[in-house]
Amino acid sequence: MANIEIKDLIESGVHFGHLTRKWNPNMAPYVYTERKGIHIIDLYKTAAKMDEAGSALNKIAASGRKILFVATKKQAKDIVAEKAKSVNMPFITERWPGGMLTNFVTIRKAVKKMAYIDRMKKDGSFEALSKREKLQINRQRAKLEKNLGSIVDMTRLPGAILIVDIKREHIAVAEAQKLNIPIFAMVDTNSDPRPIDYVIPSNDDASKSIDKVLSYLIDGISEGLADRKKSKEKEAAPAAAKAPVKTAPAKAAPVKAAPAKEAVAKEVPAAEAVAKEDVAVKTAETKKEEK
């Protein structure tokens, strides 16, 4: 992973917290000072926490488990969707569906319903429906795609959850806590960091700040995925070497064909003629001797 430059964090506005009157006292360890009624976050602690979170996400990605990205606020949703797609991870950017984690079986049924509608359109059974039924099914498909289309490939609970603004996504935090799923989050000065496993103290309102922090975390995930790919290739190489090599079958020796009947037929009269000549010669000799 790339080194974290404090200068880059300052330029992205990662250090700006909320108004002092809106702060959460549990964020005191991460606050550096106060300027013009606004808390300033200690960026050295932010850099250390980013490094820690990046290493943890790297290991989770290398293990093959999915990381669920969650951000439904306007300034974060597009950035999160783009970053999650770049590493092929599931994400929620529209609305957190209640029971997304704690009632995952029901959510999977809704996702399968999308696949069922797609199959209907392919096999032609969709065309047999009335115009009104088609309209209702298309609306239902569009709604499911909007809310759950980004988690189609998530066939089991994620290995971790990455959140932007835990105050807004408090339901996601509660569900992850209940299932003991590790929580990574950008936490601003107005939030309570205690429920979070990997706190990244930072400005979670500015798009530049969100982009900067997530870019670093995505690098860690990408490296983890690359390491997993390399380890799979190494495991596959010895297996291929041990596989038995198929040898070509030996060519059978040519079988001498029996003489054709015509050739045998030609040889028989020739032998009879020779035998007759020998008999004629012998009779002639005997006659000479008698005279």
FILUM-454849 format. One record per residue (C-alpha): y negated, x negated, z; residue number from 1. Coordinates in steps of 0.25 Angstrom, whole numbers. Each point is the difference from the previous one (the first is absolute). Example, Ala and Ser with C-alpha at 12.3 -4.5 7.8 and 13.67 -1.06 7.14 Angstrom:
// residues 2
+-------+-------+-------+-----+
|     v |     u |     w |  nr |
+-------+-------+-------+-----+
|    18 |   -49 |    31 |   1 |
|   -14 |    -6 |    -2 |   2 |
+-------+-------+-------+-----+
END
This chain:
// residues 291
+-------+-------+-------+-----+
|     v |     u |     w |  nr |
+-------+-------+-------+-----+
|     0 |     0 |     0 |   1 |
|   -14 |    -4 |    -3 |   2 |
|    -9 |    -6 |    12 |   3 |
|   -10 |    10 |     6 |   4 |
|   -14 |    -4 |    -2 |   5 |
|   -10 |     6 |    11 |   6 |
|   -11 |    -1 |   -11 |   7 |
|     8 |     9 |    -9 |   8 |
|     2 |    10 |    12 |   9 |
|   -15 |     0 |     3 |  10 |
|    -4 |     2 |   -15 |  11 |
|    10 |    12 |     0 |  12 |
|    -6 |     6 |    12 |  13 |
|    12 |     0 |     8 |  14 |
|    -7 |    -4 |    13 |  15 |
|    -9 |    13 |     1 |  16 |
|     5 |    10 |    10 |  17 |
|    -5 |    14 |     4 |  18 |
|   -12 |     4 |     9 |  19 |
|     1 |    -5 |    14 |  20 |
|    -1 |    14 |     6 |  21 |
|    13 |     4 |    -9 |  22 |
|     8 |   -12 |     4 |  23 |
|    14 |     0 |     7 |  24 |
|     0 |    -9 |    13 |  25 |
|    14 |    -4 |    -4 |  26 |
|    -6 |    -8 |   -12 |  27 |
|    -8 |    -9 |     9 |  28 |
|     9 |   -12 |    -2 |  29 |
|    -3 |     0 |   -15 |  30 |
|   -15 |     2 |     1 |  31 |
|    -8 |   -12 |    -1 |  32 |
|   -14 |     5 |     2 |  33 |
|   -10 |    12 |    -2 |  34 |
|   -11 |     0 |   -10 |  35 |
|   -10 |    11 |    -2 |  36 |
|     9 |    10 |     6 |  37 |
|    12 |    -4 |    -8 |  38 |
|    12 |    -8 |     6 |  39 |
|     4 |   -12 |    -8 |  40 |
|    15 |    -4 |    -1 |  41 |
|     5 |   -14 |     4 |  42 |
|     5 |    -4 |   -14 |  43 |
|     7 |   -12 |     6 |  44 |
|     9 |    10 |     7 |  45 |
|     1 |     8 |   -13 |  46 |
|     5 |   -12 |    -8 |  47 |
|    10 |    -3 |    10 |  48 |
|     5 |    14 |     0 |  49 |
|     0 |     1 |   -15 |  50 |
|     9 |   -12 |     0 |  51 |
|     9 |     5 |    10 |  52 |
|     2 |    14 |    -7 |  53 |
|     1 |    -7 |   -14 |  54 |
|    12 |    -8 |     6 |  55 |
|     7 |    12 |     6 |  56 |
|    -2 |     8 |   -13 |  57 |
|     6 |   -12 |    -8 |  58 |
|    13 |     1 |     8 |  59 |
|     1 |    15 |    -1 |  60 |
|    -2 |    -1 |   -15 |  61 |
|    10 |   -11 |    -1 |  62 |
|    10 |     8 |     7 |  63 |
|     0 |    11 |   -11 |  64 |
|    -7 |    11 |     9 |  65 |
|   -11 |     8 |    -5 |  66 |
|   -14 |     0 |     6 |  67 |
|    -8 |    14 |    -1 |  68 |
|   -15 |    -1 |    -2 |  69 |
|    -8 |    11 |     6 |  70 |
|   -15 |     2 |    -3 |  71 |
|    -6 |    14 |    -3 |  72 |
|   -15 |    -3 |     1 |  73 |
|    -8 |     0 |   -12 |  74 |
|    -4 |   -15 |    -1 |  75 |
|    14 |    -5 |     3 |  76 |
|     9 |     9 |    -8 |  77 |
|    -2 |    -6 |   -13 |  78 |
|     1 |   -15 |     5 |  79 |
|    13 |     3 |     8 |  80 |
|     6 |     7 |   -12 |  81 |
|    -3 |   -12 |    -9 |  82 |
|     5 |   -10 |    10 |  83 |
|    13 |     8 |     3 |  84 |
|     4 |     2 |   -14 |  85 |
|    -2 |   -15 |    -3 |  86 |
|    12 |    -3 |     9 |  87 |
|     7 |    13 |    -3 |  88 |
|    -1 |     5 |    14 |  89 |
|    -2 |    15 |     4 |  90 |
|   -13 |     6 |     5 |  91 |
|    -7 |    12 |     5 |  92 |
|   -15 |     2 |    -5 |  93 |
|    -2 |    15 |    -1 |  94 |
|     5 |     7 |    13 |  95 |
|    10 |    -4 |    11 |  96 |
|    11 |    10 |    -1 |  97 |
|     4 |     4 |    14 |  98 |
|    14 |    -5 |     4 |  99 |
|    -1 |   -11 |   -11 | 100 |
|     8 |    -9 |     8 | 101 |
|     5 |     8 |    12 | 102 |
|     6 |    11 |   -10 | 103 |
|     3 |    -9 |   -12 | 104 |
|    12 |     8 |    -4 | 105 |
|    -9 |    12 |    -4 | 106 |
|   -10 |    -9 |    -7 | 107 |
|    12 |    -6 |    -8 | 108 |
|     4 |    14 |    -4 | 109 |
|   -14 |     3 |    -5 | 110 |
|     1 |   -13 |    -9 | 111 |
|    13 |     4 |    -5 | 112 |
|    -6 |    13 |    -4 | 113 |
|    -9 |    -7 |    -9 | 114 |
|    12 |    -7 |    -7 | 115 |
|     7 |    13 |    -1 | 116 |
|   -12 |     6 |    -8 | 117 |
|    -1 |   -12 |    -9 | 118 |
|    15 |     2 |    -3 | 119 |
|    -3 |    15 |    -3 | 120 |
|   -10 |    -5 |   -11 | 121 |
|     9 |   -10 |    -6 | 122 |
|    13 |     9 |    -1 | 123 |
|    -8 |    12 |    -6 | 124 |
|     2 |    10 |    12 | 125 |
|   -15 |     0 |     3 | 126 |
|    -2 |     6 |   -14 | 127 |
|     8 |    12 |     4 | 128 |
|    -9 |     4 |    11 | 129 |
|   -11 |    10 |    -1 | 130 |
|   -15 |    -4 |    -3 | 131 |
|    -4 |     3 |    15 | 132 |
|    12 |    -8 |     6 | 133 |
|    -3 |   -12 |    -9 | 134 |
|   -14 |     0 |     5 | 135 |
|     4 |     1 |    15 | 136 |
|    10 |   -11 |    -2 | 137 |
|   -10 |    -9 |    -7 | 138 |
|   -10 |     2 |    12 | 139 |
|    10 |    -3 |    10 | 140 |
|     4 |   -13 |    -7 | 141 |
|   -14 |    -4 |    -1 | 142 |
|    -2 |     2 |    15 | 143 |
|    12 |    -8 |     3 | 144 |
|    -4 |   -11 |    -9 | 145 |
|   -14 |    -1 |     6 | 146 |
|     5 |     0 |    15 | 147 |
|    14 |    -7 |    -2 | 148 |
|     0 |    -6 |   -13 | 149 |
|    -2 |   -14 |     5 | 150 |
|    12 |     0 |    10 | 151 |
|    10 |     4 |   -11 | 152 |
|     7 |   -14 |     2 | 153 |
|     0 |     0 |    15 | 154 |
|    14 |     5 |     3 | 155 |
|     0 |    -4 |    14 | 156 |
|   -10 |    -2 |    12 | 157 |
|    -9 |   -12 |    -3 | 158 |
|     1 |   -13 |     7 | 159 |
|   -14 |     0 |     4 | 160 |
|   -13 |     9 |    -2 | 161 |
|   -14 |    -6 |    -4 | 162 |
|   -12 |     9 |     4 | 163 |
|   -14 |    -1 |    -3 | 164 |
|    -8 |     8 |    11 | 165 |
|     9 |     4 |    11 | 166 |
|    -9 |    10 |     5 | 167 |
|     1 |     8 |   -12 | 168 |
|    15 |    -2 |    -2 | 169 |
|     3 |     3 |    15 | 170 |
|    12 |     9 |    -4 | 171 |
|     6 |   -12 |    -9 | 172 |
|    -2 |    -9 |    12 | 173 |
|     7 |    10 |    10 | 174 |
|    12 |     2 |    -9 | 175 |
|     2 |   -15 |    -2 | 176 |
|    -1 |    -2 |    15 | 177 |
|    11 |    10 |     2 | 178 |
|     9 |    -6 |   -10 | 179 |
|    -3 |   -15 |     5 | 180 |
|    -5 |    -3 |   -14 | 181 |
|    -9 |   -13 |     0 | 182 |
|   -15 |     4 |    -2 | 183 |
|    -9 |    -9 |    -7 | 184 |
|   -15 |     5 |     0 | 185 |
|   -14 |    -3 |    -3 | 186 |
|    -7 |     4 |    13 | 187 |
|   -15 |     2 |     1 | 188 |
|    -8 |    -1 |    13 | 189 |
|     1 |    15 |     2 | 190 |
|    15 |     1 |     1 | 191 |
|    10 |    -3 |    11 | 192 |
|     9 |   -12 |    -4 | 193 |
|    11 |     2 |    10 | 194 |
|    10 |     8 |    -8 | 195 |
|    -1 |   -10 |   -11 | 196 |
|    11 |   -11 |    -1 | 197 |
|    -9 |    -9 |    -9 | 198 |
|   -15 |     2 |     2 | 199 |
|    -9 |    -5 |   -11 | 200 |
|   -14 |     2 |     6 | 201 |
|    -9 |     2 |   -12 | 202 |
|   -10 |    10 |    -7 | 203 |
|     9 |    11 |    -5 | 204 |
|   -12 |     8 |    -7 | 205 |
|    -5 |   -10 |   -11 | 206 |
|     8 |    -1 |   -12 | 207 |
|    -2 |   -15 |    -2 | 208 |
|     5 |    -2 |    14 | 209 |
|    12 |     8 |    -2 | 210 |
|     3 |    -7 |   -13 | 211 |
|    -2 |   -14 |     6 | 212 |
|    10 |     3 |    11 | 213 |
|    11 |     7 |    -8 | 214 |
|    -1 |   -11 |   -11 | 215 |
|     4 |   -10 |    10 | 216 |
|    12 |     9 |     6 | 217 |
|     4 |     3 |   -14 | 218 |
|     2 |   -15 |    -3 | 219 |
|     9 |    -1 |    12 | 220 |
|     8 |    12 |    -5 | 221 |
|     1 |    -6 |   -14 | 222 |
|     5 |   -13 |     5 | 223 |
|    11 |     7 |     8 | 224 |
|     5 |     7 |   -12 | 225 |
|     0 |   -13 |    -8 | 226 |
|     8 |    -6 |    11 | 227 |
|    10 |    11 |     0 | 228 |
|     1 |    -1 |   -15 | 229 |
|     3 |   -15 |     1 | 230 |
|    11 |     2 |    11 | 231 |
|     7 |    11 |    -9 | 232 |
|     0 |   -10 |   -12 | 233 |
|     6 |   -11 |     9 | 234 |
|    11 |     9 |     5 | 235 |
|     3 |     5 |   -14 | 236 |
|     1 |   -14 |    -6 | 237 |
|    13 |    -5 |     8 | 238 |
|     7 |    14 |    -2 | 239 |
|    -2 |    -2 |   -15 | 240 |
|     5 |   -15 |     1 | 241 |
|    13 |     5 |     7 | 242 |
|     3 |    11 |   -10 | 243 |
|    13 |    -4 |    -8 | 244 |
|    -3 |    -4 |   -14 | 245 |
|     8 |     8 |   -11 | 246 |
|     7 |    -9 |   -10 | 247 |
|     3 |     4 |   -14 | 248 |
|    15 |     4 |    -2 | 249 |
|     9 |   -11 |    -7 | 250 |
|     3 |     3 |   -14 | 251 |
|    14 |     4 |    -3 | 252 |
|     8 |   -10 |    -9 | 253 |
|     2 |     6 |   -14 | 254 |
|    14 |     7 |    -2 | 255 |
|     7 |    -4 |   -12 | 256 |
|     3 |    12 |    -8 | 257 |
|    14 |     3 |    -5 | 258 |
|     2 |    -3 |   -15 | 259 |
|    -3 |    12 |    -9 | 260 |
|    11 |     8 |    -5 | 261 |
|    -4 |    -3 |   -14 | 262 |
|     2 |   -15 |     2 | 263 |
|    14 |     2 |     6 | 264 |
|     4 |     9 |   -11 | 265 |
|    -5 |   -11 |   -10 | 266 |
|     8 |   -11 |     7 | 267 |
|    13 |     8 |     0 | 268 |
|     2 |     1 |   -15 | 269 |
|    -3 |   -15 |    -2 | 270 |
|    11 |    -4 |    10 | 271 |
|    10 |     9 |    -7 | 272 |
|    -4 |    -7 |   -13 | 273 |
|     2 |   -14 |     6 | 274 |
|    14 |     4 |     5 | 275 |
|     5 |     6 |   -13 | 276 |
|    -4 |   -14 |    -7 | 277 |
|     8 |    -8 |    10 | 278 |
|    12 |     9 |    -2 | 279 |
|    -1 |    -1 |   -16 | 280 |
|    -1 |   -16 |     2 | 281 |
|    12 |     0 |     8 | 282 |
|     9 |     8 |    -9 | 283 |
|    -4 |    -8 |   -12 | 284 |
|     4 |   -13 |     7 | 285 |
|    14 |     6 |     4 | 286 |
|     2 |     4 |   -15 | 287 |
|    -3 |   -15 |    -4 | 288 |
|    10 |    -5 |    10 | 289 |
|    11 |     9 |    -4 | 290 |
|    -1 |    -4 |   -15 | 291 |
+-------+-------+-------+-----+
END
